[in-house]
Amino acid sequence: MEEHLLRCIDESQTIENLIVLRQKGLDDYRSTITDRWMSHSEFKQLGEFHRHLYKRVIEITLQELEIEGKIPKKFKPFSFVLLGSGGREELTSASDQDHMMIIQGTDEMDEEEELFYAHFTQRIAVSMVQIGLPLCEGNVLATNRKWRLLEGELRLQLDEWFYDHDWKQVRNFIILYDMNSVYGDVEIVDRIRQYIYRKLEQSPFFLKRIFENMKKNEVPLTPFGKIMISMYGPHQGSISVKQGMYLPLVKSIRLISIGEQIHANSTLSRIQHLVDQGFWDENTGNYWSFTFLKIMTLRYGMPIRFAMKDGDHLPYSHLAAREQGEIKEILRSLKDLQKEAESYVKHKLGERR
Protein backbone atom coordinates (compact mmCIF):
# COMPACT_ATOMS: atom_id res chain seq x y z
CA MET A 1 0.00 0.00 0.00
CA GLU A 2 1.67 3.23 -1.15
CA GLU A 3 2.36 6.03 1.33
CA HIS A 4 0.91 8.35 -1.29
CA LEU A 5 -2.50 6.70 -0.97
CA LEU A 6 -2.50 7.08 2.82
CA ARG A 7 -1.60 10.78 2.45
CA CYS A 8 -4.47 11.20 0.00
CA ILE A 9 -6.84 9.66 2.56
CA ASP A 10 -5.54 11.92 5.33
CA GLU A 11 -5.95 15.01 3.14
CA SER A 12 -9.41 14.13 1.77
CA GLN A 13 -12.10 16.72 2.40
CA THR A 14 -15.18 14.72 1.43
CA ILE A 15 -16.67 11.27 1.98
CA GLU A 16 -17.12 10.98 -1.79
CA ASN A 17 -13.37 11.19 -2.25
CA LEU A 18 -12.80 8.50 0.40
CA ILE A 19 -15.19 6.18 -1.46
CA VAL A 20 -12.98 6.43 -4.56
CA LEU A 21 -9.76 6.00 -2.57
CA ARG A 22 -10.99 2.88 -0.75
CA GLN A 23 -11.93 1.20 -4.00
CA LYS A 24 -8.63 2.17 -5.59
CA GLY A 25 -6.70 0.82 -2.61
CA LEU A 26 -8.51 -2.52 -2.68
CA ASP A 27 -8.18 -2.89 -6.47
CA ASP A 28 -4.47 -2.04 -6.40
CA TYR A 29 -3.89 -4.51 -3.58
CA ARG A 30 -5.72 -7.40 -5.25
CA SER A 31 -3.73 -6.86 -8.43
CA THR A 32 -0.49 -7.60 -6.56
CA ILE A 33 -1.57 -10.97 -5.11
CA THR A 34 -3.27 -12.66 -8.04
CA ASP A 35 -0.88 -15.62 -7.94
CA ARG A 36 0.64 -15.68 -4.43
CA TRP A 37 -0.02 -15.37 -0.70
CA MET A 38 0.24 -11.95 0.94
CA SER A 39 3.26 -11.02 3.02
CA HIS A 40 3.34 -9.83 6.64
CA SER A 41 4.24 -6.28 5.59
CA GLU A 42 1.43 -6.15 3.03
CA PHE A 43 -1.07 -7.30 5.63
CA LYS A 44 0.15 -4.64 8.06
CA GLN A 45 -0.26 -1.99 5.36
CA LEU A 46 -3.85 -3.12 4.81
CA GLY A 47 -4.54 -2.60 8.51
CA GLU A 48 -3.12 0.92 8.28
CA PHE A 49 -5.21 1.56 5.16
CA HIS A 50 -8.49 0.78 6.92
CA ARG A 51 -7.43 2.61 10.08
CA HIS A 52 -6.69 5.78 8.11
CA LEU A 53 -10.09 5.53 6.40
CA TYR A 54 -11.98 5.27 9.70
CA LYS A 55 -9.99 8.09 11.29
CA ARG A 56 -10.56 10.42 8.36
CA VAL A 57 -14.30 9.70 8.27
CA ILE A 58 -14.52 10.72 11.95
CA GLU A 59 -12.47 13.89 11.34
CA ILE A 60 -14.61 14.92 8.35
CA THR A 61 -17.78 14.24 10.34
CA LEU A 62 -16.59 16.48 13.19
CA GLN A 63 -15.69 19.22 10.72
CA GLU A 64 -19.15 19.04 9.15
CA LEU A 65 -20.88 19.13 12.54
CA GLU A 66 -18.83 22.17 13.53
CA ILE A 67 -19.77 24.00 10.33
CA GLU A 68 -23.42 23.13 11.00
CA GLY A 69 -23.15 24.44 14.56
CA LYS A 70 -24.12 21.07 16.05
CA ILE A 71 -21.19 20.57 18.42
CA PRO A 72 -22.03 21.57 22.02
CA LYS A 73 -19.75 24.08 23.74
CA LYS A 74 -18.89 21.50 26.36
CA PHE A 75 -18.74 17.73 25.96
CA LYS A 76 -16.77 14.91 27.55
CA PRO A 77 -13.65 13.42 25.92
CA PHE A 78 -14.32 10.13 24.15
CA SER A 79 -12.65 7.30 22.30
CA PHE A 80 -14.10 5.83 19.12
CA VAL A 81 -13.23 2.14 19.27
CA LEU A 82 -13.14 -0.55 16.60
CA LEU A 83 -14.22 -4.04 17.68
CA GLY A 84 -13.99 -7.52 16.20
CA SER A 85 -11.88 -7.77 13.04
CA GLY A 86 -11.52 -3.99 13.00
CA GLY A 87 -10.07 -4.02 16.50
CA ARG A 88 -7.64 -6.77 15.45
CA GLU A 89 -6.75 -4.72 12.33
CA GLU A 90 -7.98 -7.58 10.14
CA LEU A 91 -10.66 -5.87 8.06
CA THR A 92 -11.25 -7.16 4.54
CA SER A 93 -13.18 -5.93 1.51
CA ALA A 94 -16.20 -7.90 2.79
CA SER A 95 -16.11 -6.72 6.43
CA ASP A 96 -18.95 -4.88 8.12
CA GLN A 97 -18.86 -2.25 10.88
CA ASP A 98 -18.27 -3.24 14.51
CA HIS A 99 -17.53 -0.34 16.82
CA MET A 100 -18.40 1.50 20.02
CA MET A 101 -17.81 4.80 21.74
CA ILE A 102 -16.43 5.03 25.28
CA ILE A 103 -16.99 8.40 26.96
CA GLN A 104 -14.82 9.65 29.81
CA GLY A 105 -16.11 9.63 33.36
CA THR A 106 -18.92 8.26 35.46
CA ASP A 107 -21.30 11.23 35.78
CA GLU A 108 -24.48 11.05 33.75
CA MET A 109 -24.56 12.99 30.51
CA ASP A 110 -27.03 15.82 30.08
CA GLU A 111 -29.56 15.78 27.25
CA GLU A 112 -27.43 17.95 24.94
CA GLU A 113 -24.46 15.60 25.26
CA GLU A 114 -26.61 12.50 24.71
CA LEU A 115 -28.08 13.98 21.53
CA PHE A 116 -24.66 15.06 20.26
CA TYR A 117 -23.04 11.64 20.68
CA ALA A 118 -26.09 9.91 19.17
CA HIS A 119 -26.08 12.19 16.12
CA PHE A 120 -22.28 12.05 15.78
CA THR A 121 -22.12 8.25 15.77
CA GLN A 122 -25.07 8.02 13.38
CA ARG A 123 -23.27 10.25 10.89
CA ILE A 124 -20.10 8.15 11.16
CA ALA A 125 -22.01 4.90 10.57
CA VAL A 126 -23.84 6.30 7.53
CA SER A 127 -20.56 7.53 6.02
CA MET A 128 -18.89 4.16 6.55
CA VAL A 129 -21.80 2.49 4.73
CA GLN A 130 -21.23 4.86 1.82
CA ILE A 131 -17.55 3.93 1.77
CA GLY A 132 -18.42 0.24 1.58
CA LEU A 133 -18.69 -1.16 5.11
CA PRO A 134 -22.28 -2.27 5.86
CA LEU A 135 -23.80 -2.06 9.32
CA CYS A 136 -23.28 -4.94 11.73
CA GLU A 137 -26.34 -7.21 11.62
CA GLY A 138 -25.99 -7.77 15.37
CA ASN A 139 -26.16 -3.99 15.98
CA VAL A 140 -22.71 -3.87 17.61
CA LEU A 141 -22.46 -0.22 16.71
CA ALA A 142 -21.77 3.06 18.50
CA THR A 143 -25.21 4.18 17.30
CA ASN A 144 -26.65 1.64 19.74
CA ARG A 145 -26.77 3.11 23.28
CA LYS A 146 -25.64 -0.29 24.61
CA TRP A 147 -22.34 0.24 22.77
CA ARG A 148 -22.07 3.99 23.48
CA LEU A 149 -21.14 4.09 27.14
CA LEU A 150 -19.52 6.13 29.84
CA GLU A 151 -16.46 4.50 31.40
CA GLY A 152 -18.42 3.90 34.60
CA GLU A 153 -21.29 2.30 32.68
CA LEU A 154 -18.89 0.00 30.83
CA ARG A 155 -17.23 -1.14 34.07
CA LEU A 156 -20.64 -2.03 35.50
CA GLN A 157 -21.44 -3.87 32.27
CA LEU A 158 -18.21 -5.86 32.56
CA ASP A 159 -19.02 -6.75 36.16
CA GLU A 160 -22.35 -8.13 34.99
CA TRP A 161 -20.77 -10.13 32.15
CA PHE A 162 -18.23 -11.74 34.46
CA TYR A 163 -20.84 -12.51 37.09
CA ASP A 164 -23.50 -13.88 34.73
CA HIS A 165 -21.39 -16.11 32.42
CA ASP A 166 -24.38 -16.33 30.05
CA TRP A 167 -23.24 -17.21 26.50
CA LYS A 168 -24.49 -13.87 25.16
CA GLN A 169 -22.53 -12.00 27.81
CA VAL A 170 -19.40 -14.04 27.03
CA ARG A 171 -19.87 -13.26 23.34
CA ASN A 172 -20.14 -9.54 24.13
CA PHE A 173 -16.98 -9.73 26.23
CA ILE A 174 -15.07 -11.39 23.38
CA ILE A 175 -16.25 -8.70 20.96
CA LEU A 176 -15.05 -6.02 23.38
CA TYR A 177 -11.77 -7.76 24.18
CA ASP A 178 -10.31 -7.00 20.73
CA MET A 179 -11.03 -3.25 21.06
CA ASN A 180 -8.72 -0.76 19.42
CA SER A 181 -9.06 3.03 19.64
CA VAL A 182 -9.05 4.64 16.21
CA TYR A 183 -9.82 8.21 17.30
CA GLY A 184 -9.95 10.21 20.52
CA ASP A 185 -8.53 9.69 24.00
CA VAL A 186 -6.52 6.46 23.96
CA GLU A 187 -6.11 6.55 27.75
CA ILE A 188 -9.83 5.82 28.15
CA VAL A 189 -9.37 2.49 26.35
CA ASP A 190 -6.16 1.76 28.29
CA ARG A 191 -8.04 2.15 31.60
CA ILE A 192 -10.80 -0.21 30.44
CA ARG A 193 -8.19 -2.75 29.29
CA GLN A 194 -6.52 -2.72 32.70
CA TYR A 195 -9.93 -3.25 34.31
CA ILE A 196 -10.54 -6.24 32.01
CA TYR A 197 -7.16 -7.78 32.82
CA ARG A 198 -7.88 -7.49 36.56
CA LYS A 199 -11.30 -9.13 36.10
CA LEU A 200 -9.71 -12.02 34.19
CA GLU A 201 -7.17 -12.58 36.96
CA GLN A 202 -10.00 -12.66 39.50
CA SER A 203 -12.16 -15.01 37.37
CA PRO A 204 -9.90 -17.78 35.98
CA PHE A 205 -12.85 -20.04 35.12
CA PHE A 206 -14.13 -17.42 32.70
CA LEU A 207 -11.53 -18.94 30.37
CA LYS A 208 -13.72 -22.03 30.10
CA ARG A 209 -16.64 -19.92 28.87
CA ILE A 210 -14.39 -18.36 26.24
CA PHE A 211 -13.34 -21.87 25.18
CA GLU A 212 -17.00 -22.88 24.80
CA ASN A 213 -17.48 -19.91 22.48
CA MET A 214 -14.46 -21.05 20.45
CA LYS A 215 -16.04 -24.48 19.96
CA LYS A 216 -18.98 -22.88 18.13
CA ASN A 217 -16.71 -22.57 15.09
CA GLU A 218 -15.63 -26.11 14.33
CA VAL A 219 -13.19 -26.82 11.54
CA PRO A 220 -15.18 -28.53 8.71
CA LEU A 221 -13.48 -31.91 8.97
CA THR A 222 -15.05 -35.22 9.98
CA PRO A 223 -13.29 -37.43 12.57
CA PHE A 224 -12.00 -39.41 9.57
CA GLY A 225 -10.47 -36.32 7.95
CA LYS A 226 -13.07 -35.78 5.24
CA ILE A 227 -13.89 -32.15 4.37
CA MET A 228 -17.50 -31.15 5.04
CA ILE A 229 -18.71 -28.98 2.16
CA SER A 230 -22.06 -27.29 1.55
CA MET A 231 -24.32 -29.87 -0.05
CA TYR A 232 -27.13 -27.60 -1.24
CA GLY A 233 -27.92 -24.04 -2.25
CA PRO A 234 -25.94 -21.36 -4.10
CA HIS A 235 -22.67 -22.35 -2.40
CA GLN A 236 -22.93 -26.07 -3.06
CA GLY A 237 -19.50 -27.70 -3.01
CA SER A 238 -17.97 -24.82 -1.05
CA ILE A 239 -16.62 -24.21 2.44
CA SER A 240 -16.78 -20.92 4.36
CA VAL A 241 -13.32 -19.41 4.79
CA LYS A 242 -14.59 -17.19 7.61
CA GLN A 243 -16.50 -19.79 9.63
CA GLY A 244 -14.38 -22.84 8.90
CA MET A 245 -10.86 -21.40 8.76
CA TYR A 246 -10.48 -17.80 9.91
CA LEU A 247 -12.55 -17.89 13.11
CA PRO A 248 -11.19 -21.25 14.38
CA LEU A 249 -7.66 -19.85 14.09
CA VAL A 250 -8.41 -16.39 15.52
CA LYS A 251 -10.43 -17.76 18.44
CA SER A 252 -7.87 -20.43 19.34
CA ILE A 253 -4.99 -17.94 19.34
CA ARG A 254 -7.02 -15.42 21.35
CA LEU A 255 -8.00 -18.05 23.92
CA ILE A 256 -4.41 -19.11 24.55
CA SER A 257 -3.28 -15.47 24.59
CA ILE A 258 -5.83 -14.59 27.26
CA GLY A 259 -4.65 -17.52 29.35
CA GLU A 260 -1.02 -16.43 28.91
CA GLN A 261 -1.92 -12.81 29.81
CA ILE A 262 -0.77 -11.51 26.44
CA HIS A 263 -1.97 -7.96 25.94
CA ALA A 264 -1.95 -7.65 22.15
CA ASN A 265 -4.74 -6.96 19.69
CA SER A 266 -3.94 -8.53 16.35
CA THR A 267 -3.68 -12.27 15.73
CA LEU A 268 -0.18 -11.94 14.28
CA SER A 269 0.99 -9.94 17.31
CA ARG A 270 -0.48 -12.56 19.64
CA ILE A 271 1.36 -15.32 17.77
CA GLN A 272 4.64 -13.40 18.06
CA HIS A 273 4.12 -12.83 21.79
CA LEU A 274 3.49 -16.55 22.30
CA VAL A 275 6.86 -17.20 20.67
CA ASP A 276 8.59 -14.45 22.66
CA GLN A 277 7.23 -15.88 25.92
CA GLY A 278 8.39 -19.37 25.04
CA PHE A 279 4.94 -20.91 24.63
CA TRP A 280 5.81 -21.88 21.04
CA ASP A 281 9.16 -22.20 19.32
CA GLU A 282 9.98 -19.94 16.36
CA ASN A 283 9.14 -22.58 13.73
CA THR A 284 5.66 -23.09 15.20
CA GLY A 285 5.08 -19.35 15.38
CA ASN A 286 6.19 -18.91 11.76
CA TYR A 287 3.89 -21.73 10.68
CA TRP A 288 0.83 -20.16 12.29
CA SER A 289 1.71 -16.68 11.04
CA PHE A 290 1.98 -17.97 7.47
CA THR A 291 -1.21 -20.01 7.82
CA PHE A 292 -3.01 -16.89 9.04
CA LEU A 293 -1.71 -14.87 6.05
CA LYS A 294 -2.90 -17.61 3.67
CA ILE A 295 -6.39 -17.45 5.17
CA MET A 296 -6.45 -13.65 4.96
CA THR A 297 -5.40 -13.80 1.31
CA LEU A 298 -8.34 -16.13 0.66
CA ARG A 299 -10.62 -13.66 2.46
CA TYR A 300 -9.62 -11.10 -0.19
CA GLY A 301 -10.69 -13.57 -2.90
CA MET A 302 -7.12 -14.39 -3.93
CA PRO A 303 -4.91 -16.06 -5.19
CA ILE A 304 -6.84 -16.32 -8.43
CA ARG A 305 -6.15 -20.06 -8.81
CA PHE A 306 -8.65 -20.72 -6.00
CA ALA A 307 -11.47 -19.29 -8.18
CA MET A 308 -13.26 -17.49 -5.35
CA LYS A 309 -16.10 -15.17 -6.37
CA ASP A 310 -16.13 -13.49 -2.96
CA GLY A 311 -14.02 -13.40 0.18
CA ASP A 312 -15.74 -16.31 1.90
CA HIS A 313 -17.03 -19.21 -0.17
CA LEU A 314 -14.20 -21.39 -1.39
CA PRO A 315 -15.37 -23.72 -4.23
CA TYR A 316 -13.45 -26.70 -2.90
CA SER A 317 -15.17 -29.30 -5.11
CA HIS A 318 -14.05 -27.47 -8.26
CA LEU A 319 -10.42 -26.93 -7.28
CA ALA A 320 -7.47 -28.77 -8.83
CA ALA A 321 -5.86 -31.50 -6.74
CA ARG A 322 -2.95 -29.25 -5.74
CA GLU A 323 -5.22 -26.52 -4.35
CA GLN A 324 -7.43 -29.07 -2.59
CA GLY A 325 -4.33 -30.46 -0.94
CA GLU A 326 -3.29 -27.00 0.30
CA ILE A 327 -6.72 -26.37 1.81
CA LYS A 328 -6.91 -29.79 3.42
CA GLU A 329 -3.49 -29.28 5.04
CA ILE A 330 -4.66 -25.96 6.51
CA LEU A 331 -7.87 -27.51 7.86
CA ARG A 332 -6.02 -30.43 9.47
CA SER A 333 -3.60 -28.06 11.18
CA LEU A 334 -6.49 -25.91 12.44
CA LYS A 335 -8.14 -29.02 13.87
CA ASP A 336 -4.91 -29.73 15.75
CA LEU A 337 -4.78 -26.11 16.97
CA GLN A 338 -8.29 -26.36 18.39
CA LYS A 339 -7.32 -29.56 20.20
CA GLU A 340 -4.23 -27.82 21.57
CA ALA A 341 -6.37 -24.92 22.82
CA GLU A 342 -8.76 -27.35 24.49
CA SER A 343 -5.90 -29.19 26.21
CA TYR A 344 -4.43 -25.85 27.26
CA VAL A 345 -7.65 -24.74 28.98
CA LYS A 346 -8.05 -28.08 30.81
CA HIS A 347 -4.46 -27.90 31.99
CA LYS A 348 -4.75 -24.25 33.00
CA LEU A 349 -7.90 -24.80 35.04
CA GLY A 350 -6.48 -27.99 36.55
CA GLU A 351 -3.54 -25.99 37.89
CA ARG A 352 -5.93 -23.64 39.65
CA ARG A 353 -8.01 -26.25 41.43
C-alpha positions, 0 to 999 in steps of 0.5 A: 500500500503506497504512502501516497494513498495514505496521504491522499486519505488523510488530506481528503475533504469529502466522503465521496473522495474517500469512497474512490480512494478505498476502491482504488486501494482494494483494487491495487492490492488485489492486483499484486496478489493474483498468484501468491499469498500476501506477506506480513508487511502487506497485511500490516499496510492493509490494517493501516489503510483501513485505520486511516479511512476510519480516522478520516471519516470521523475527522470529516464528520466532526468538521461538518458538525462544527460548520453546522453548529451542532457541536455543544460548547462542552462535551466529555472526551471520548474514544471511538473504538473498533471491535472484532476484526476492525479491533484486530486490524484484520478488516477485509473488503467484505467486512462490516462495521463493529464499533463502540464509543467510550466516553470519559467519566462516570457522571451522567450525561445531560440531554445535549451531550446524549443527543450530540453523541447519538447524532455524531455516531449516526453520521459516522455509521452512515458515512462508513456504509457509503464507503463500503462497510455495511452495518453490523447485523448484530447492531454492535455499533456506537449508534446503539446506546448499549455500545455507546457508554460512559467509562463507569457504565462499561465497568458495570457492564463488565461486572455483569458479564463476568458474574453472569457467564451467560453465552451472550454475555461471554460473546459480548466480552469477546467482541469487546476484548479486541477493542482498538481506539481509532480516534480520541482519548486512547487513555480511556481504552487503556483504563478499560483494558486494565480493568478487564485484565484485573477481572480475568485474573479474579475469574480464571474459570471465565476462560472455560466460557471463552473456550466454549465460544471457540467451539462454536466454530468447528473446523469442517473436517469429519473425525476421519479427515473428510472435508465437510462442504455445503451440499445444497444451495448457491454455495454447493461444493464450497466451504466458508473461509470465515467460519471454517478457517479464519474464526477457528484460528483467531479464536484459538490464538485469542483463547491461549493469549488470554490464558497467557496474559498476552496484551496484544490486539492482532492475531499476528501480534499474539502469535509473536508474543506466544513465541517471545514468551516461550509458549511456542518455538519460532518454527511453530510461530512462523507456521501459524503466522503464514497459515493466518496470512494464507487465510487472509489472502483467501478472504480477499478472494485471492490467489486467483487459482482458488477461483473465489467469487467473494471473500468467503465461499471457497469452491473446494469441489471445483479446485485442482488436486494441488489446491485441494491439498493446500486447503486440506493441510490448513484444515487439518492443522487448524483441527490440531490447533483447536485440540491444543487450545482445548488441552491448554484450557483443561491444563490451566484450570487444573492448575488452579483447582 
